[in-house]
Amino acid sequence: MKDYRYPDDLDKEIAAFFEFSAEQGEAYDRITVSAGDSSYTGIRREMINEVMHKTWGQSPSFNLMSDWQKQVLFTFVESTGLDIYRAWVLSDKKEPLEQVIKQAQSLMTGGIK
């Protein structure tokens, strides 16, 4: 994902996140879908911060934003992506991954625009 341009390649980033996550297994899912008061929260926060800063943090348009705008964008992207992934995991991954990715892409890119 480090070579993607943000926000232009958001669809690619969303697909990469879901495809990568779907391959990681139960331990990853526990960390990723854990509630806010879980012992996994700190691990998840570190993972998210690293990815967000290595991706969005390299975007010239992102770096023109105020700190507040950056914070809101991070919160939106993080929350939406994780909530969709969490819903998919908690539903025993019944929906095909491709459908989940397309819905996430539609919602998230629409929200960013």
N, CA, C and O atoms as CSV, one atom per row, in Angstrom:
chain,resi,resn,atom,element,x,y,z
A,1,MET,N,N,0.813,-1.202,0.000
A,1,MET,CA,C,0.000,0.000,0.000
A,1,MET,C,C,0.851,1.259,0.000
A,1,MET,O,O,0.361,2.345,-0.309
A,2,LYS,N,N,2.119,1.117,0.344
A,2,LYS,CA,C,2.955,2.312,0.465
A,2,LYS,C,C,3.126,3.051,-0.856
A,2,LYS,O,O,3.439,4.241,-0.858
A,3,ASP,N,N,2.924,2.364,-1.979
A,3,ASP,CA,C,3.083,3.018,-3.276
A,3,ASP,C,C,1.787,3.629,-3.808
A,3,ASP,O,O,1.787,4.270,-4.859
A,4,TYR,N,N,0.695,3.433,-3.094
A,4,TYR,CA,C,-0.570,4.014,-3.522
A,4,TYR,C,C,-0.569,5.516,-3.270
A,4,TYR,O,O,0.061,6.005,-2.333
A,5,ARG,N,N,-1.291,6.238,-4.129
A,5,ARG,CA,C,-1.454,7.689,-3.963
A,5,ARG,C,C,-2.797,7.929,-3.294
A,5,ARG,O,O,-3.822,7.395,-3.716
A,6,TYR,N,N,-2.775,8.729,-2.261
A,6,TYR,CA,C,-3.992,8.992,-1.482
A,6,TYR,C,C,-4.465,10.412,-1.708
A,6,TYR,O,O,-3.653,11.337,-1.699
A,7,PRO,N,N,-5.722,10.603,-1.904
A,7,PRO,CA,C,-6.843,9.661,-1.839
A,7,PRO,C,C,-7.150,8.950,-3.148
A,7,PRO,O,O,-8.102,8.171,-3.204
A,8,ASP,N,N,-6.370,9.193,-4.209
A,8,ASP,CA,C,-6.677,8.648,-5.534
A,8,ASP,C,C,-6.794,7.128,-5.566
A,8,ASP,O,O,-7.625,6.589,-6.296
A,9,ASP,N,N,-5.982,6.438,-4.794
A,9,ASP,CA,C,-5.969,4.978,-4.817
A,9,ASP,C,C,-6.719,4.356,-3.643
A,9,ASP,O,O,-6.424,3.230,-3.242
A,10,LEU,N,N,-7.677,5.078,-3.097
A,10,LEU,CA,C,-8.409,4.573,-1.939
A,10,LEU,C,C,-9.073,3.229,-2.226
A,10,LEU,O,O,-9.059,2.347,-1.367
A,11,ASP,N,N,-9.654,3.053,-3.411
A,11,ASP,CA,C,-10.282,1.769,-3.742
A,11,ASP,C,C,-9.276,0.627,-3.653
A,11,ASP,O,O,-9.599,-0.449,-3.148
A,12,LYS,N,N,-8.064,0.857,-4.140
A,12,LYS,CA,C,-7.022,-0.168,-4.078
A,12,LYS,C,C,-6.635,-0.451,-2.627
A,12,LYS,O,O,-6.422,-1.604,-2.253
A,13,GLU,N,N,-6.547,0.593,-1.817
A,13,GLU,CA,C,-6.169,0.428,-0.410
A,13,GLU,C,C,-7.234,-0.357,0.334
A,13,GLU,O,O,-6.909,-1.220,1.150
A,14,ILE,N,N,-8.490,-0.073,0.065
A,14,ILE,CA,C,-9.589,-0.782,0.726
A,14,ILE,C,C,-9.528,-2.267,0.360
A,14,ILE,O,O,-9.622,-3.131,1.232
A,15,ALA,N,N,-9.371,-2.554,-0.931
A,15,ALA,CA,C,-9.286,-3.949,-1.367
A,15,ALA,C,C,-8.086,-4.639,-0.723
A,15,ALA,O,O,-8.198,-5.777,-0.266
A,16,ALA,N,N,-6.945,-3.963,-0.684
A,16,ALA,CA,C,-5.741,-4.556,-0.089
A,16,ALA,C,C,-5.958,-4.848,1.393
A,16,ALA,O,O,-5.549,-5.901,1.880
A,17,PHE,N,N,-6.601,-3.922,2.117
A,17,PHE,CA,C,-6.870,-4.134,3.540
A,17,PHE,C,C,-7.745,-5.365,3.754
A,17,PHE,O,O,-7.429,-6.220,4.582
A,18,PHE,N,N,-8.836,-5.452,3.013
A,18,PHE,CA,C,-9.757,-6.571,3.202
A,18,PHE,C,C,-9.132,-7.895,2.759
A,18,PHE,O,O,-9.291,-8.907,3.442
A,19,GLU,N,N,-8.432,-7.900,1.638
A,19,GLU,CA,C,-7.808,-9.135,1.158
A,19,GLU,C,C,-6.722,-9.603,2.128
A,19,GLU,O,O,-6.650,-10.787,2.455
A,20,PHE,N,N,-5.884,-8.683,2.585
A,20,PHE,CA,C,-4.845,-9.019,3.558
A,20,PHE,C,C,-5.480,-9.537,4.844
A,20,PHE,O,O,-5.082,-10.582,5.360
A,21,SER,N,N,-6.453,-8.817,5.355
A,21,SER,CA,C,-7.092,-9.179,6.626
A,21,SER,C,C,-7.753,-10.542,6.550
A,21,SER,O,O,-7.674,-11.329,7.494
A,22,ALA,N,N,-8.403,-10.823,5.433
A,22,ALA,CA,C,-9.117,-12.089,5.280
A,22,ALA,C,C,-8.179,-13.291,5.305
A,22,ALA,O,O,-8.613,-14.404,5.602
A,23,GLU,N,N,-6.916,-13.085,5.002
A,23,GLU,CA,C,-5.939,-14.178,4.958
A,23,GLU,C,C,-5.195,-14.394,6.271
A,23,GLU,O,O,-4.428,-15.351,6.381
A,24,GLN,N,N,-5.398,-13.538,7.267
A,24,GLN,CA,C,-4.543,-13.557,8.450
A,24,GLN,C,C,-4.923,-14.558,9.525
A,24,GLN,O,O,-4.051,-14.996,10.275
A,25,GLY,N,N,-6.154,-14.925,9.627
A,25,GLY,CA,C,-6.540,-15.930,10.612
A,25,GLY,C,C,-7.178,-15.364,11.869
A,25,GLY,O,O,-7.419,-14.163,11.989
A,26,GLU,N,N,-7.443,-16.267,12.797
A,26,GLU,CA,C,-8.236,-15.956,13.978
A,26,GLU,C,C,-7.585,-14.927,14.904
A,26,GLU,O,O,-8.275,-14.043,15.413
A,27,ALA,N,N,-6.283,-15.022,15.131
A,27,ALA,CA,C,-5.623,-14.071,16.046
A,27,ALA,C,C,-5.752,-12.650,15.512
A,27,ALA,O,O,-6.055,-11.726,16.267
A,28,TYR,N,N,-5.524,-12.476,14.227
A,28,TYR,CA,C,-5.662,-11.157,13.605
A,28,TYR,C,C,-7.102,-10.661,13.743
A,28,TYR,O,O,-7.333,-9.500,14.080
A,29,ASP,N,N,-8.058,-11.538,13.484
A,29,ASP,CA,C,-9.460,-11.138,13.588
A,29,ASP,C,C,-9.809,-10.719,15.009
A,29,ASP,O,O,-10.548,-9.754,15.204
A,30,ARG,N,N,-9.292,-11.423,15.994
A,30,ARG,CA,C,-9.564,-11.040,17.386
A,30,ARG,C,C,-9.035,-9.639,17.680
A,30,ARG,O,O,-9.709,-8.837,18.327
A,31,ILE,N,N,-7.837,-9.353,17.207
A,31,ILE,CA,C,-7.260,-8.023,17.415
A,31,ILE,C,C,-8.079,-6.978,16.675
A,31,ILE,O,O,-8.377,-5.916,17.222
A,32,THR,N,N,-8.439,-7.274,15.446
A,32,THR,CA,C,-9.098,-6.306,14.576
A,32,THR,C,C,-10.529,-6.012,14.984
A,32,THR,O,O,-10.974,-4.870,14.868
A,33,VAL,N,N,-11.256,-7.003,15.454
A,33,VAL,CA,C,-12.670,-6.785,15.767
A,33,VAL,C,C,-12.922,-6.557,17.253
A,33,VAL,O,O,-14.072,-6.414,17.667
A,34,SER,N,N,-11.878,-6.521,18.049
A,34,SER,CA,C,-12.050,-6.365,19.494
A,34,SER,C,C,-12.721,-5.043,19.841
A,34,SER,O,O,-12.564,-4.044,19.140
A,35,ALA,N,N,-13.471,-5.061,20.936
A,35,ALA,CA,C,-14.148,-3.858,21.416
A,35,ALA,C,C,-13.128,-2.883,21.995
A,35,ALA,O,O,-11.990,-3.258,22.280
A,36,GLY,N,N,-13.541,-1.639,22.165
A,36,GLY,CA,C,-12.663,-0.577,22.626
A,36,GLY,C,C,-12.005,-0.817,23.964
A,36,GLY,O,O,-10.939,-0.260,24.224
A,37,ASP,N,N,-12.599,-1.625,24.823
A,37,ASP,CA,C,-12.027,-1.863,26.142
A,37,ASP,C,C,-11.227,-3.165,26.206
A,37,ASP,O,O,-10.853,-3.608,27.292
A,38,SER,N,N,-10.967,-3.768,25.075
A,38,SER,CA,C,-10.249,-5.032,25.012
A,38,SER,C,C,-8.751,-4.835,25.219
A,38,SER,O,O,-8.220,-3.746,25.004
A,39,SER,N,N,-8.087,-5.893,25.633
A,39,SER,CA,C,-6.633,-5.850,25.782
A,39,SER,C,C,-5.940,-5.763,24.429
A,39,SER,O,O,-4.746,-5.472,24.365
A,40,TYR,N,N,-6.674,-6.010,23.350
A,40,TYR,CA,C,-6.104,-5.926,22.003
A,40,TYR,C,C,-6.114,-4.503,21.444
A,40,TYR,O,O,-5.508,-4.253,20.402
A,41,THR,N,N,-6.778,-3.586,22.103
A,41,THR,CA,C,-6.947,-2.237,21.574
A,41,THR,C,C,-5.609,-1.558,21.302
A,41,THR,O,O,-5.451,-0.921,20.260
A,42,GLY,N,N,-4.662,-1.674,22.196
A,42,GLY,CA,C,-3.356,-1.048,22.009
A,42,GLY,C,C,-2.609,-1.611,20.818
A,42,GLY,O,O,-1.976,-0.867,20.068
A,43,ILE,N,N,-2.679,-2.922,20.638
A,43,ILE,CA,C,-2.027,-3.565,19.489
A,43,ILE,C,C,-2.653,-3.056,18.202
A,43,ILE,O,O,-1.951,-2.695,17.258
A,44,ARG,N,N,-3.997,-3.031,18.170
A,44,ARG,CA,C,-4.701,-2.563,16.972
A,44,ARG,C,C,-4.349,-1.114,16.675
A,44,ARG,O,O,-4.128,-0.764,15.516
A,45,ARG,N,N,-4.291,-0.267,17.687
A,45,ARG,CA,C,-3.970,1.151,17.518
A,45,ARG,C,C,-2.591,1.311,16.885
A,45,ARG,O,O,-2.423,2.120,15.973
A,46,GLU,N,N,-1.610,0.557,17.354
A,46,GLU,CA,C,-0.263,0.629,16.782
A,46,GLU,C,C,-0.258,0.209,15.320
A,46,GLU,O,O,0.392,0.846,14.491
A,47,MET,N,N,-0.980,-0.862,15.000
A,47,MET,CA,C,-1.056,-1.331,13.620
A,47,MET,C,C,-1.677,-0.266,12.717
A,47,MET,O,O,-1.166,0.015,11.632
A,48,ILE,N,N,-2.772,0.318,13.172
A,48,ILE,CA,C,-3.476,1.319,12.373
A,48,ILE,C,C,-2.625,2.567,12.187
A,48,ILE,O,O,-2.511,3.080,11.074
A,49,ASN,N,N,-2.032,3.054,13.256
A,49,ASN,CA,C,-1.208,4.262,13.160
A,49,ASN,C,C,-0.063,4.080,12.177
A,49,ASN,O,O,0.232,4.982,11.392
A,50,GLU,N,N,0.582,2.924,12.213
A,50,GLU,CA,C,1.695,2.681,11.305
A,50,GLU,C,C,1.238,2.718,9.848
A,50,GLU,O,O,1.866,3.359,9.006
A,51,VAL,N,N,0.141,2.025,9.562
A,51,VAL,CA,C,-0.367,1.989,8.184
A,51,VAL,C,C,-0.833,3.365,7.733
A,51,VAL,O,O,-0.488,3.802,6.635
A,52,MET,N,N,-1.603,4.049,8.552
A,52,MET,CA,C,-2.144,5.349,8.159
A,52,MET,C,C,-1.036,6.362,7.892
A,52,MET,O,O,-1.117,7.122,6.928
A,53,HIS,N,N,-0.022,6.382,8.716
A,53,HIS,CA,C,1.045,7.368,8.530
A,53,HIS,C,C,1.961,7.019,7.364
A,53,HIS,O,O,2.525,7.915,6.736
A,54,LYS,N,N,2.118,5.750,7.069
A,54,LYS,CA,C,2.937,5.347,5.927
A,54,LYS,C,C,2.199,5.494,4.605
A,54,LYS,O,O,2.822,5.498,3.543
A,55,THR,N,N,0.883,5.614,4.660
A,55,THR,CA,C,0.102,5.736,3.435
A,55,THR,C,C,-0.399,7.169,3.278
A,55,THR,O,O,0.143,7.936,2.482
A,56,TRP,N,N,-1.424,7.526,4.029
A,56,TRP,CA,C,-1.988,8.873,3.934
A,56,TRP,C,C,-0.952,9.941,4.284
A,56,TRP,O,O,-0.957,11.027,3.703
A,57,GLY,N,N,-0.079,9.639,5.215
A,57,GLY,CA,C,0.935,10.606,5.632
A,57,GLY,C,C,1.886,11.017,4.524
A,57,GLY,O,O,2.570,12.033,4.641
A,58,GLN,N,N,1.939,10.240,3.448
A,58,GLN,CA,C,2.800,10.547,2.305
A,58,GLN,C,C,2.057,11.310,1.196
A,58,GLN,O,O,2.654,11.648,0.174
A,59,SER,N,N,0.794,11.573,1.388
A,59,SER,CA,C,-0.029,12.230,0.370
A,59,SER,C,C,0.121,13.744,0.434
A,59,SER,O,O,-0.119,14.346,1.480
A,60,PRO,N,N,0.518,14.369,-0.679
A,60,PRO,CA,C,0.631,15.829,-0.685
A,60,PRO,C,C,-0.686,16.527,-0.355
A,60,PRO,O,O,-0.690,17.513,0.382
A,61,SER,N,N,-1.811,16.029,-0.893
A,61,SER,CA,C,-3.097,16.688,-0.610
A,61,SER,C,C,-3.484,16.507,0.853
A,61,SER,O,O,-4.066,17.409,1.456
A,62,PHE,N,N,-3.168,15.358,1.424
A,62,PHE,CA,C,-3.449,15.122,2.836
A,62,PHE,C,C,-2.626,16.069,3.701
A,62,PHE,O,O,-3.127,16.602,4.690
A,63,ASN,N,N,-1.385,16.277,3.338
A,63,ASN,CA,C,-0.500,17.118,4.139
A,63,ASN,C,C,-0.832,18.608,4.044
A,63,ASN,O,O,-0.302,19.411,4.812
A,64,LEU,N,N,-1.694,18.976,3.116
A,64,LEU,CA,C,-2.175,20.362,3.042
A,64,LEU,C,C,-3.333,20.615,3.999
A,64,LEU,O,O,-3.718,21.762,4.225
A,65,MET,N,N,-3.882,19.552,4.557
A,65,MET,CA,C,-5.017,19.682,5.471
A,65,MET,C,C,-4.553,20.177,6.837
A,65,MET,O,O,-3.396,20.021,7.226
A,66,SER,N,N,-5.500,20.778,7.546
A,66,SER,CA,C,-5.215,21.168,8.934
A,66,SER,C,C,-5.139,19.904,9.793
A,66,SER,O,O,-5.589,18.837,9.375
A,67,ASP,N,N,-4.578,20.027,10.978
A,67,ASP,CA,C,-4.496,18.880,11.881
A,67,ASP,C,C,-5.881,18.315,12.177
A,67,ASP,O,O,-6.060,17.098,12.244
A,68,TRP,N,N,-6.851,19.193,12.352
A,68,TRP,CA,C,-8.225,18.760,12.614
A,68,TRP,C,C,-8.776,17.954,11.442
A,68,TRP,O,O,-9.374,16.898,11.648
A,69,GLN,N,N,-8.583,18.435,10.220
A,69,GLN,CA,C,-9.066,17.726,9.045
A,69,GLN,C,C,-8.404,16.353,8.921
A,69,GLN,O,O,-9.062,15.372,8.574
A,70,LYS,N,N,-7.109,16.288,9.203
A,70,LYS,CA,C,-6.401,15.010,9.166
A,70,LYS,C,C,-6.985,14.046,10.191
A,70,LYS,O,O,-7.209,12.873,9.892
A,71,GLN,N,N,-7.227,14.533,11.378
A,71,GLN,CA,C,-7.772,13.690,12.445
A,71,GLN,C,C,-9.143,13.150,12.059
A,71,GLN,O,O,-9.428,11.969,12.261
A,72,VAL,N,N,-9.991,14.011,11.505
A,72,VAL,CA,C,-11.334,13.582,11.108
A,72,VAL,C,C,-11.252,12.557,9.980
A,72,VAL,O,O,-11.979,11.563,9.993
A,73,LEU,N,N,-10.387,12.788,9.018
A,73,LEU,CA,C,-10.231,11.845,7.910
A,73,LEU,C,C,-9.736,10.494,8.419
A,73,LEU,O,O,-10.291,9.458,8.052
A,74,PHE,N,N,-8.705,10.488,9.255
A,74,PHE,CA,C,-8.214,9.241,9.838
A,74,PHE,C,C,-9.320,8.506,10.573
A,74,PHE,O,O,-9.483,7.296,10.415
A,75,THR,N,N,-10.078,9.238,11.376
A,75,THR,CA,C,-11.158,8.625,12.150
A,75,THR,C,C,-12.193,8.002,11.230
A,75,THR,O,O,-12.643,6.882,11.470
A,76,PHE,N,N,-12.574,8.717,10.179
A,76,PHE,CA,C,-13.564,8.204,9.237
A,76,PHE,C,C,-13.067,6.941,8.539
A,76,PHE,O,O,-13.768,5.929,8.510
A,77,VAL,N,N,-11.863,6.997,7.981
A,77,VAL,CA,C,-11.334,5.860,7.231
A,77,VAL,C,C,-11.159,4.655,8.148
A,77,VAL,O,O,-11.560,3.539,7.819
A,78,GLU,N,N,-10.560,4.900,9.287
A,78,GLU,CA,C,-10.317,3.814,10.239
A,78,GLU,C,C,-11.622,3.199,10.724
A,78,GLU,O,O,-11.801,1.983,10.653
A,79,SER,N,N,-12.518,4.017,11.207
A,79,SER,CA,C,-13.770,3.513,11.784
A,79,SER,C,C,-14.616,2.786,10.761
A,79,SER,O,O,-15.129,1.700,11.029
A,80,THR,N,N,-14.760,3.371,9.608
A,80,THR,CA,C,-15.611,2.764,8.588
A,80,THR,C,C,-15.040,1.435,8.125
A,80,THR,O,O,-15.755,0.434,8.070
A,81,GLY,N,N,-13.752,1.420,7.792
A,81,GLY,CA,C,-13.131,0.173,7.340
A,81,GLY,C,C,-13.196,-0.920,8.390
A,81,GLY,O,O,-13.555,-2.058,8.089
A,82,LEU,N,N,-12.847,-0.575,9.626
A,82,LEU,CA,C,-12.883,-1.568,10.699
A,82,LEU,C,C,-14.293,-2.034,11.007
A,82,LEU,O,O,-14.513,-3.219,11.256
A,83,ASP,N,N,-15.248,-1.120,10.994
A,83,ASP,CA,C,-16.631,-1.511,11.291
A,83,ASP,C,C,-17.189,-2.460,10.230
A,83,ASP,O,O,-17.908,-3.404,10.555
A,84,ILE,N,N,-16.861,-2.212,8.979
A,84,ILE,CA,C,-17.325,-3.107,7.917
A,84,ILE,C,C,-16.644,-4.464,8.049
A,84,ILE,O,O,-17.296,-5.502,7.934
A,85,TYR,N,N,-15.335,-4.459,8.290
A,85,TYR,CA,C,-14.616,-5.727,8.469
A,85,TYR,C,C,-15.168,-6.470,9.692
A,85,TYR,O,O,-15.398,-7.678,9.628
A,86,ARG,N,N,-15.377,-5.766,10.788
A,86,ARG,CA,C,-15.909,-6.362,12.014
A,86,ARG,C,C,-17.273,-7.007,11.749
A,86,ARG,O,O,-17.522,-8.135,12.174
A,87,ALA,N,N,-18.146,-6.296,11.051
A,87,ALA,CA,C,-19.473,-6.836,10.744
A,87,ALA,C,C,-19.360,-8.110,9.917
A,87,ALA,O,O,-20.111,-9.062,10.129
A,88,TRP,N,N,-18.435,-8.126,8.989
A,88,TRP,CA,C,-18.236,-9.297,8.137
A,88,TRP,C,C,-17.745,-10.489,8.965
A,88,TRP,O,O,-18.252,-11.602,8.822
A,89,VAL,N,N,-16.756,-10.249,9.830
A,89,VAL,CA,C,-16.221,-11.322,10.680
A,89,VAL,C,C,-17.303,-11.842,11.623
A,89,VAL,O,O,-17.467,-13.052,11.774
A,90,LEU,N,N,-18.039,-10.930,12.256
A,90,LEU,CA,C,-19.064,-11.337,13.217
A,90,LEU,C,C,-20.239,-12.050,12.569
A,90,LEU,O,O,-21.000,-12.743,13.246
A,91,SER,N,N,-20.389,-11.882,11.259
A,91,SER,CA,C,-21.433,-12.624,10.534
A,91,SER,C,C,-20.875,-13.917,9.945
A,91,SER,O,O,-21.463,-14.509,9.040
A,92,ASP,N,N,-19.724,-14.345,10.479
A,92,ASP,CA,C,-19.052,-15.574,10.039
A,92,ASP,C,C,-18.624,-15.525,8.581
A,92,ASP,O,O,-18.548,-16.555,7.911
A,93,LYS,N,N,-18.348,-14.328,8.098
A,93,LYS,CA,C,-17.822,-14.126,6.740
A,93,LYS,C,C,-18.713,-14.789,5.687
A,93,LYS,O,O,-18.226,-15.393,4.731
A,94,LYS,N,N,-20.028,-14.661,5.884
A,94,LYS,CA,C,-20.985,-15.297,4.974
A,94,LYS,C,C,-21.025,-14.635,3.602
A,94,LYS,O,O,-21.183,-15.312,2.586
A,95,GLU,N,N,-20.884,-13.324,3.572
A,95,GLU,CA,C,-20.912,-12.614,2.280
A,95,GLU,C,C,-19.592,-12.845,1.553
A,95,GLU,O,O,-18.542,-12.903,2.192
A,96,PRO,N,N,-19.625,-12.976,0.245
A,96,PRO,CA,C,-18.368,-13.115,-0.502
A,96,PRO,C,C,-17.488,-11.878,-0.291
A,96,PRO,O,O,-17.982,-10.750,-0.271
A,97,LEU,N,N,-16.198,-12.103,-0.135
A,97,LEU,CA,C,-15.260,-11.021,0.118
A,97,LEU,C,C,-15.353,-9.926,-0.942
A,97,LEU,O,O,-15.250,-8.743,-0.620
A,98,GLU,N,N,-15.546,-10.310,-2.192
A,98,GLU,CA,C,-15.625,-9.325,-3.273
A,98,GLU,C,C,-16.792,-8.354,-3.060
A,98,GLU,O,O,-16.666,-7.161,-3.340
A,99,GLN,N,N,-17.916,-8.859,-2.571
A,99,GLN,CA,C,-19.070,-8.000,-2.302
A,99,GLN,C,C,-18.791,-7.054,-1.141
A,99,GLN,O,O,-19.166,-5.883,-1.183
A,100,VAL,N,N,-18.144,-7.559,-0.121
A,100,VAL,CA,C,-17.801,-6.739,1.040
A,100,VAL,C,C,-16.865,-5.612,0.607
A,100,VAL,O,O,-17.046,-4.463,1.009
A,101,ILE,N,N,-15.879,-5.936,-0.201
A,101,ILE,CA,C,-14.925,-4.932,-0.686
A,101,ILE,C,C,-15.647,-3.872,-1.506
A,101,ILE,O,O,-15.424,-2.678,-1.303
A,102,LYS,N,N,-16.502,-4.287,-2.423
A,102,LYS,CA,C,-17.214,-3.314,-3.268
A,102,LYS,C,C,-18.091,-2.381,-2.440
A,102,LYS,O,O,-18.150,-1.181,-2.708
A,103,GLN,N,N,-18.770,-2.928,-1.440
A,103,GLN,CA,C,-19.616,-2.078,-0.605
A,103,GLN,C,C,-18.760,-1.117,0.208
A,103,GLN,O,O,-19.101,0.059,0.335
A,104,ALA,N,N,-17.652,-1.605,0.761
A,104,ALA,CA,C,-16.751,-0.731,1.526
A,104,ALA,C,C,-16.185,0.364,0.632
A,104,ALA,O,O,-16.112,1.522,1.042
A,105,GLN,N,N,-15.789,0.013,-0.570
A,105,GLN,CA,C,-15.258,1.005,-1.505
A,105,GLN,C,C,-16.291,2.068,-1.815
A,105,GLN,O,O,-15.982,3.260,-1.800
A,106,SER,N,N,-17.495,1.656,-2.092
A,106,SER,CA,C,-18.554,2.607,-2.413
A,106,SER,C,C,-18.818,3.568,-1.253
A,106,SER,O,O,-18.888,4.781,-1.450
A,107,LEU,N,N,-18.961,3.029,-0.061
A,107,LEU,CA,C,-19.258,3.865,1.114
A,107,LEU,C,C,-18.090,4.786,1.456
A,107,LEU,O,O,-18.285,5.972,1.722
A,108,MET,N,N,-16.893,4.244,1.448
A,108,MET,CA,C,-15.741,5.021,1.905
A,108,MET,C,C,-15.317,6.069,0.890
A,108,MET,O,O,-15.025,7.204,1.267
A,109,THR,N,N,-15.275,5.714,-0.397
A,109,THR,CA,C,-14.888,6.724,-1.380
A,109,THR,C,C,-15.951,7.789,-1.495
A,109,THR,O,O,-15.632,8.963,-1.684
A,110,GLY,N,N,-17.212,7.404,-1.384
A,110,GLY,CA,C,-18.291,8.389,-1.379
A,110,GLY,C,C,-18.169,9.328,-0.195
A,110,GLY,O,O,-18.377,10.534,-0.335
A,111,GLY,N,N,-17.835,8.793,0.968
A,111,GLY,CA,C,-17.667,9.609,2.165
A,111,GLY,C,C,-16.494,10.577,2.061
A,111,GLY,O,O,-16.580,11.717,2.517
A,112,ILE,N,N,-15.410,10.125,1.465
A,112,ILE,CA,C,-14.223,10.988,1.311
A,112,ILE,C,C,-14.535,12.126,0.338
A,112,ILE,O,O,-14.131,13.268,0.558
A,113,LYS,N,N,-15.253,11.808,-0.736
A,113,LYS,CA,C,-15.567,12.854,-1.720
A,113,LYS,C,C,-16.481,13.885,-1.103
A,113,LYS,O,O,-16.862,14.849,-1.768
